[in-house]
Amino acid sequence: MATNSITFTDEEIPSEGIGHVKALYISAMCKDHHIARVLIDNDSSLNVMPKSTLEKLPVDPSYILPSQMVVRAFDGSRREVLGDIKIPIMIGPFVFNTMFQVMDIISSYTSLLGRTW
């Protein structure tokens, strides 16, 4: 990591090159809790945490702030945000206080880090 960016060596880039379409999943930590399958999606303009993931973390849900945001999903459907919460996420040796939009969704990821990543 360099200046809040995830970087890769030439050996880590898939054989298809930098234009590949493989999803990038990483692992992170929240306090002492391991979070697997964190999806990095630079096309997303927000950070999403499913309610089911938040419930498993050692985080006080009373810190969820109200939100009037409605999100348009990749399939065009509209989804309401339950609220916003700032959570300390450790990636590598660095901790980032990251604002997540909490949503009641079923997903293949435990959280999604959007464009700011």
N, C-alpha and C positions, 0 to 999 in steps of 0.2 A: 504494500500500500504506500502511496506517495501522495501527499496533499489531498487527503480525503477521496482518493480514487483507488479503484481496484485495478491493478495492472497485471499483465501476463508476459511471460517470456516467449520467444519464438517457438520453443519446444512445446509450450502449452496450448498453442493455437491449433485447432483441428486441421486435418489434412485438406479440408475444403477451403481453408483460408479464413480471413476475417469476415467474409460475407456469408458464413454458415448461418443456419437457422436453428441451431440447437439452443434450448433453454439453458440459462445459467442459474444453477442453484448453488447456494453456499450455506454454511452453517454459521450460527451466531450464538451468543450467550445473552441472557437477560438475568442479571444478578448471577445466581449459581445454577440457572436452569438452561440446559442445552436446547437450542431451537434448530432443528434440521429442516431442510427443504425450504429455505428462504429464497424466493424467486427474485432475481434482478430483472427488471423490465423497464428499459429506458424509454419505451413508448408510453408508459403510464405516467400521468401527471400527478399522482399521489401515492402515498404509502398505505397499503391496506393490511389490516389484521383481522382475520375472521374472529368472531366472538368466541368460537370454540378454542382457538389458540390462546386468546387473552385469559380465558378462564383457567388455563393450565399454568399460567405464569405467576410468579410470586409478586404480583402487582395489585395494589388496592384499587378495585374498580370504581371507588368513589371519586377518583381523579379524572374520570371520563367527563369531558366538557360537552355540553349540548351542541348539536350541529344541525343545520337546516340543509346541508348538502345532499344533493341527489346525484348519483353516479350513473353514467351510461356505460354499461359493460361492453366488452368486445363484441358481443352478439347483438348489440343495439338495445337490449333491455335496460330499463331504468331501475336502480336499486337505491334505497335510502341508506344513509349513514346513521348508525346508532349514536355515534359521538366521536370525539377526537381525544386521544390520550398521548402524552409524551412519555416514552419509555426509553431507559438506557439500554442500548444494544451494543454488545462488544463484538467487534469483527476483528479478528487477529488480536493485536495488542491494544487496539484503540476502542474507546467507548464513545458512541454517538448518541446524544439525546435526540431521539427521532420521534416526530409527530406522526401518529398513525390514525387513519380513519377506520373505526371499528365497524364491521358489517356482519350481519347474520347471513353468511353464505357458506356453501359447501365448495371447497376448492382443493386443487391438487397441491397447493403450497400452504405452509404454515403462516407465512406473511409475505408481502410483496413490497419490494423497495423500488420506487418509481424513478422518475426523471432526475431527481437530485443526486442519484447514484450513478 
